[in-house]
Amino acid sequence: MKRTMSTLLIVAILSFAILSPVVASAATQTGNTALNATVNSTLTLSTSGTVGISLTPTSGAVASSASDTVTVSTNSSNGYALSLSDSDTVTNLANGANTVTAHTGTYAAPTTLGANTWGYRIVGQGGFTATAYSAELDAASSTSTWAGVTSSAAPAVIKTTATNATNDTTTVWYGVKMNTGKPTGVYTDTVTYTAVSNS
C-alpha cells in the first residue's frame, strides 16, 4: 500500500510537469537619451537719452559738466564689454558752422580740458582716478581730467565685467570748456554706447 501510494504520487508529479505550459521570460533592454537645453545670451542697454550742459563763458574759459547713466543687463555668465564712441567719424560739438573739438586726452591717459574742447570721464575706470566726482558749473580752475570721444571707427572699451548682471549701471560724465571766442547757441553731437556679451 505504501509503495502503491508512492508510485501514484510520482506519476501525478510527472503528469503535472508534462501538462503545465512552458512560460518564457520577456526580453528587455534599456536606452538613455541626453537632454540638452541651450540657454542663449540676452542683453539690454539703456541710457539717459539726453545730457544737458550749461555754460556762461569767460575770456579765460570755464568748464561745466553733467552725467549720463548707462544701464546694462545680461544673463551671460562671462559678463559684457561696454564701449563708447561718437555716432559717426566727426567728433565735434556743432552749432551750425561753429564747432567745439573733441579733447585730446584718452581713456588710458586723461588730461584737463583745453579751451573750446569737450570730453568724457568715468570714475575709477581706465586712467581716471577713483576719487568721487560731482558736476561742475562754470569752473574757472577745474583740475578734473577728461578723454576725448573717439570716432565711430575706433570705439573705446570703457568697462568690462566677468559675470551676469542685472541693471548694472555706469555713470559717464561729459564736460565742456569754452571761452567767449565761441558764439552763443546749442552745440550738439551724439555718442553711441555698445554692449557686447562676453563669450
C-alpha positions in Angstrom: 0.0 0.0 0.0 2.7 2.2 0.9 4.5 1.5 -2.3 1.4 2.0 -4.4 0.8 5.4 -3.0 4.3 6.4 -3.6 4.1 5.3 -7.2 0.8 7.1 -7.8 2.3 10.2 -6.3 5.3 10.1 -8.6 3.0 9.7 -11.6 0.9 12.6 -10.5 4.0 14.8 -10.3 5.3 13.7 -13.6 1.9 14.3 -15.2 1.8 17.9 -13.8 5.2 18.6 -15.1 4.3 17.4 -18.5 0.9 19.0 -18.7 1.9 22.5 -17.3 2.5 25.2 -20.0 6.1 26.5 -20.5 6.3 30.3 -19.7 9.2 32.1 -21.5 10.8 35.2 -19.8 10.3 38.5 -21.7 13.4 40.1 -23.3 14.3 43.6 -22.0 16.7 46.3 -22.9 17.1 49.9 -21.8 18.4 53.0 -23.6 19.2 56.6 -22.4 18.7 59.9 -24.1 20.6 63.0 -23.1 18.6 66.3 -22.9 20.5 69.5 -23.6 18.8 72.8 -23.1 20.9 75.6 -24.6 20.3 79.0 -22.9 21.4 81.7 -25.3 22.7 85.0 -24.1 20.5 88.1 -23.8 21.5 91.7 -23.3 19.7 95.0 -22.9 21.1 98.6 -22.7 19.5 101.9 -21.9 20.8 105.4 -21.4 19.6 108.7 -20.0 18.9 109.8 -23.6 20.0 113.4 -23.3 22.7 115.2 -21.4 22.3 118.9 -21.0 25.3 121.1 -20.1 25.1 124.9 -19.4 28.0 127.3 -19.5 28.4 131.1 -19.1 31.9 131.5 -20.7 34.6 134.0 -19.8 37.6 135.1 -21.7 39.7 132.7 -19.7 37.3 129.8 -20.3 35.1 127.9 -17.8 34.1 124.2 -17.6 30.8 122.6 -16.9 29.7 119.0 -16.7 26.8 116.7 -16.4 26.3 112.9 -16.3 24.7 110.1 -18.3 23.7 106.8 -16.8 24.2 103.6 -18.9 22.3 100.6 -17.7 23.1 97.0 -18.9 21.5 93.7 -18.1 22.8 90.4 -19.4 22.5 86.7 -18.5 26.0 86.0 -19.9 28.0 84.1 -17.2 31.1 85.9 -18.6 29.7 89.4 -18.3 29.9 92.1 -21.0 32.1 94.7 -22.6 30.8 98.3 -22.9 32.3 100.7 -25.5 31.8 104.3 -26.3 32.3 106.3 -29.5 30.9 109.2 -31.5 27.9 108.2 -33.6 30.0 109.0 -36.7 33.5 110.0 -37.7 33.0 113.7 -36.9 33.7 114.2 -33.2 33.0 117.9 -32.8 30.1 119.5 -31.0 28.5 121.7 -33.7 26.3 124.7 -33.7 25.9 125.4 -37.4 29.4 126.2 -38.7 30.7 126.8 -35.2 32.3 123.8 -33.5 33.9 122.6 -30.2 36.5 120.0 -30.8 37.0 116.7 -29.0 39.6 116.8 -26.3 43.0 115.2 -26.9 43.1 113.2 -23.7 42.5 109.5 -23.9 40.7 106.8 -21.8 44.1 105.5 -20.7 45.7 108.9 -20.2 43.0 111.6 -19.5 44.1 115.2 -19.1 42.4 118.5 -18.1 40.2 120.1 -20.8 41.7 122.8 -23.0 39.6 125.8 -24.0 36.8 125.1 -26.5 37.0 121.3 -26.2 34.8 118.6 -24.7 35.2 115.1 -23.4 34.1 112.4 -21.0 35.2 110.8 -17.8 34.3 107.6 -15.8 35.3 107.5 -12.2 37.6 104.5 -11.4 37.9 103.3 -15.0 40.9 103.4 -17.3 43.2 106.2 -16.3 40.6 108.0 -14.3 41.1 108.1 -10.5 38.5 106.5 -8.2 38.0 109.9 -6.4 34.4 110.8 -6.2 33.3 113.4 -8.7 30.4 115.8 -8.9 29.1 118.1 -11.5 30.9 121.4 -12.2 29.3 124.6 -13.3 31.3 127.4 -14.9 34.5 126.3 -13.1 37.4 128.6 -14.0 40.1 126.4 -12.4 38.9 122.9 -12.9 41.5 120.1 -12.4 39.3 117.2 -13.4 40.7 115.0 -16.2 38.9 114.0 -19.4 39.2 111.9 -22.5 38.1 112.8 -26.0 35.2 110.9 -27.5 36.7 108.8 -30.3 35.1 108.4 -33.8 32.8 105.5 -34.7 35.7 103.9 -36.5 37.6 103.4 -33.2 35.3 102.8 -30.2 36.9 102.9 -26.8 36.1 100.0 -24.4 35.2 101.8 -21.2 34.1 98.8 -19.0 34.4 95.1 -18.9 32.6 92.7 -16.4 33.1 89.0 -15.8 29.7 87.7 -14.7 26.0 88.1 -15.4 24.4 91.4 -14.4 21.0 92.9 -13.8 20.7 96.7 -14.2 24.4 97.2 -13.9 24.9 101.0 -14.1 27.9 103.1 -15.4 28.0 106.8 -14.9 29.6 108.6 -17.8 30.3 112.3 -17.2 30.6 114.8 -20.1 32.4 118.1 -19.8 32.7 121.2 -21.9 35.2 124.0 -21.5 34.6 127.2 -23.5 35.6 130.8 -23.7 33.9 133.9 -25.2 35.5 133.2 -28.5 32.6 130.9 -29.4 29.2 132.4 -30.3 26.1 131.6 -28.2 23.9 128.7 -29.1 23.4 125.0 -28.6 26.3 122.8 -29.6 25.4 119.2 -30.1 26.7 115.8 -31.1 25.6 112.2 -30.5 27.6 109.5 -28.7 26.9 105.7 -29.1 27.3 103.1 -26.5 27.7 99.4 -27.5 27.4 96.5 -25.1 28.6 93.0 -26.2 28.2 89.9 -24.1 31.4 88.1 -23.4 31.5 84.6 -24.9 
